[in-house]
């Protein structure tokens, strides 16, 4: 359960190990293997810097975007430095700030401001010629580049002394010995190299980097020197300096990121321009634009996104090329020269479209990238066109616009078991079965009886298929931040695509293990019937002793005692009353367990009961599987036992004999506080019961049910457009038409209703006349002809349509619908 409104993200380590990360108020929680991560008996969590106001913008869209690389997830928020969420172990997670030295902002343009350093190495005092420094600059990096300096250039054949400083190839070197210079010009960037006579130690590239550690006043600051400063900066100062963009306190940090061509690419709004900053190749946290004065192919790349109008950064996504979206346009970034490395001198940025986007992380499906258009009511895809040799955008949500009217808040993609794009809107969770190669784009609404706040997709720990996790608010009180009213749910992924000769077994497995209820709880409840006084003790005749393997008596004191254990069971037995129980005991249950003996072939058991037990009830269990319920009569108990069958070789039969009760008596099922006030569906011992409303976290059920699942019905409905069938008099448009019956092609189905409108729905019946009674019907596969006993068209409406609806605990999978019509008296 989410403690309040929060965000959830997928954190996938392998197909066998994945997590859902929940970011809430100052805390991060973790979910894995269908449960919340715990350390012993305590819920495991770590602290985070984010407040409630940091999680969502005014439109309900997440303010935090993310990208994962191995055991590290980078979290992006425009108000916070980039965070690194690191998994050091399943119970050892950390969150730290990513420290940026580069990228650098535009150089200072006010030549009247000069900075002078007190030394070239170590700790220096920086002095500005006019007001420059403020407290927000603490921990900020500064690059100082020398201007015209008094340092003389290196010249061949010139006499130099130890510690002389020269400039060569834009770099500064210091002599480590005396002599007349040789002919090899110094150009190196590391260590000391001889020019043939004098050995020159690299000092700096004409610039140095410092980190501000304290600000004294507007003209004085203390700094730690990271890269040695040119000598001229200590004497002449410099007006050529650049501030690091993302260090210290800044107006906007990166708001999105992705990986592309072995670089970490960040998207930020800098100087009112959306700008992409790509790290050095293979060095994700290094954004240096040059190394010791030289621009290399591996250095960082800066790409502004412009289109001639106001532009706000929204998203970035790396694939075969780099895509980016802003409020004004969509872009593709790639190498300028095809076949060559993406590098500072080999990059290009082109506008794909000028639709505009929302700041929602896009999803990729094969070669397509799906993003949310600026209107918030449409999904667009970006795909390469071989016809135009360019990337194009298309709308993929035309068929489902009516489901997206309330505004899109998030999108996710589930690859298996079916390719599904999940779209979270203000009012709905919308699923889209999406398969371009099969030419299928099918929209539907997923009703979770609450408002979906956030979603994530991770692999199932059971079968590696994808699972959708959602955070759901079922009380519509998201504005009250302190109420524990949100819940983390997941959908169990089941591969139901393979049909073979084991269809019956697969249907049984699917029915027993799939739960078609949302936010459900399941439990096996002890049999606890109401206890009536039964002061006459129970005894058994000697004949019966030899026929019963064991007798267990549960007294009204809650004690369970085994009274007899015999070795030679036979087939018939007689029970009489006597003095077996202690005086004063009353009983609630007697369990008689009969074990098949290999010595007997008769498959019938008959228990003759005493008159004192006539009217009492009994349950029969074969191999601990409930078979039937009956009432003891003068004929006793009789049951035919197959030696083998659907339960395998018979091991034992148990008779639970108990006090008869009024079927109107109920037990209270508690622990349903998360469903309070909601109508729930109920699956009990394989049967569907009538819906109930949860009151004070509980419902009432007859005591006879033992295996119970309770949850919110998953409601699905299908209403086609009015159908017009051509009649003898023309096209049929305008004729009164009626659907007489409908043939449904079904697959593994058991639930469902049909009619014209919600107030006139009839159940679809699946039980066959030859099926075993007292058991729930199996899942049905085949064609089912269903009469529609009502008008499906009126004079006013013309045409005909039908409503198919399912809110049962069982599945309804429709492969095809074939309506049968009559129209204005002309049968069709």
HELIX and SHEET records of a PDB file:
HELIX    1   1 UNK A   52  UNK A   55  1                                   4    
HELIX    2   2 UNK A  135  UNK A  137  5                                   3    
HELIX    3   3 UNK A  232  UNK A  235  1                                   4    
HELIX    4   4 UNK A  398  UNK A  403  5                                   6    
HELIX    5   5 UNK A  503  UNK A  513  1                                  11    
HELIX    6   6 UNK A  542  UNK A  545  1                                   4    
HELIX    7   7 UNK A  611  UNK A  613  5                                   3    
HELIX    8   8 UNK A  673  UNK A  675  5                                   3    
HELIX    9   9 UNK A  758  UNK A  760  5                                   3    
SHEET    1   A 4 UNK A   7  UNK A  12  0                                        
SHEET    2   A 4 UNK A  18  UNK A  24 -1                                        
SHEET    3   A 4 UNK A  27  UNK A  32 -1                                        
SHEET    4   A 4 UNK A  35  UNK A  36 -1                                        
SHEET    1   B 4 UNK A   7  UNK A  12  0                                        
SHEET    2   B 4 UNK A  18  UNK A  24 -1                                        
SHEET    3   B 4 UNK A  27  UNK A  32 -1                                        
SHEET    4   B 4 UNK A  45  UNK A  47 -1                                        
SHEET    1   C 2 UNK A  38  UNK A  39  0                                        
SHEET    2   C 2 UNK A  42  UNK A  43 -1                                        
SHEET    1   D 4 UNK A  65  UNK A  69  0                                        
SHEET    2   D 4 UNK A  72  UNK A  77 -1                                        
SHEET    3   D 4 UNK A  80  UNK A  89 -1                                        
SHEET    4   D 4 UNK A  92  UNK A  97 -1                                        
SHEET    1   E 6 UNK A 115  UNK A 117  0                                        
SHEET    2   E 6 UNK A 123  UNK A 128 -1                                        
SHEET    3   E 6 UNK A 220  UNK A 227 -1                                        
SHEET    4   E 6 UNK A 207  UNK A 217 -1                                        
SHEET    5   E 6 UNK A 141  UNK A 145 -1                                        
SHEET    6   E 6 UNK A 240  UNK A 243 -1                                        
SHEET    1   F 2 UNK A 159  UNK A 160  0                                        
SHEET    2   F 2 UNK A 179  UNK A 180 -1                                        
SHEET    1   G 4 UNK A 165  UNK A 168  0                                        
SHEET    2   G 4 UNK A 171  UNK A 175 -1                                        
SHEET    3   G 4 UNK A 199  UNK A 204 -1                                        
SHEET    4   G 4 UNK A 192  UNK A 194 -1                                        
SHEET    1   H 4 UNK A 256  UNK A 260  0                                        
SHEET    2   H 4 UNK A 263  UNK A 270 -1                                        
SHEET    3   H 4 UNK A 273  UNK A 278 -1                                        
SHEET    4   H 4 UNK A 301  UNK A 304 -1                                        
SHEET    1   I 4 UNK A 313  UNK A 318  0                                        
SHEET    2   I 4 UNK A 322  UNK A 326 -1                                        
SHEET    3   I 4 UNK A 330  UNK A 334 -1                                        
SHEET    4   I 4 UNK A 348  UNK A 353 -1                                        
SHEET    1   J 4 UNK A 363  UNK A 365  0                                        
SHEET    2   J 4 UNK A 368  UNK A 372 -1                                        
SHEET    3   J 4 UNK A 379  UNK A 385 -1                                        
SHEET    4   J 4 UNK A 390  UNK A 395 -1                                        
SHEET    1   K 4 UNK A 408  UNK A 414  0                                        
SHEET    2   K 4 UNK A 420  UNK A 425 -1                                        
SHEET    3   K 4 UNK A 429  UNK A 435 -1                                        
SHEET    4   K 4 UNK A 440  UNK A 446 -1                                        
SHEET    1   L 3 UNK A 451  UNK A 459  0                                        
SHEET    2   L 3 UNK A 466  UNK A 473 -1                                        
SHEET    3   L 3 UNK A 486  UNK A 490 -1                                        
SHEET    1   M 4 UNK A 517  UNK A 524  0                                        
SHEET    2   M 4 UNK A 707  UNK A 713 -1                                        
SHEET    3   M 4 UNK A 679  UNK A 684 -1                                        
SHEET    4   M 4 UNK A 687  UNK A 693 -1                                        
SHEET    1   N 4 UNK A 538  UNK A 540  0                                        
SHEET    2   N 4 UNK A 572  UNK A 577 -1                                        
SHEET    3   N 4 UNK A 604  UNK A 608  1                                        
SHEET    4   N 4 UNK A 637  UNK A 640 -1                                        
SHEET    1   O 6 UNK A 560  UNK A 565  0                                        
SHEET    2   O 6 UNK A 550  UNK A 555 -1                                        
SHEET    3   O 6 UNK A 587  UNK A 595 -1                                        
SHEET    4   O 6 UNK A 652  UNK A 658 -1                                        
SHEET    5   O 6 UNK A 617  UNK A 622 -1                                        
SHEET    6   O 6 UNK A 625  UNK A 631 -1                                        
SHEET    1   P 2 UNK A 666  UNK A 669  0                                        
SHEET    2   P 2 UNK A 699  UNK A 702 -1                                        
SHEET    1   Q 4 UNK A 716  UNK A 719  0                                        
SHEET    2   Q 4 UNK A 803  UNK A 806 -1                                        
SHEET    3   Q 4 UNK A 753  UNK A 755 -1                                        
SHEET    4   Q 4 UNK A 761  UNK A 763 -1                                        
SHEET    1   R 4 UNK A 780  UNK A 787  0                                        
SHEET    2   R 4 UNK A 737  UNK A 749 -1                                        
SHEET    3   R 4 UNK A 814  UNK A 823 -1                                        
SHEET    4   R 4 UNK A 826  UNK A 827 -1                                        
END                                                                             
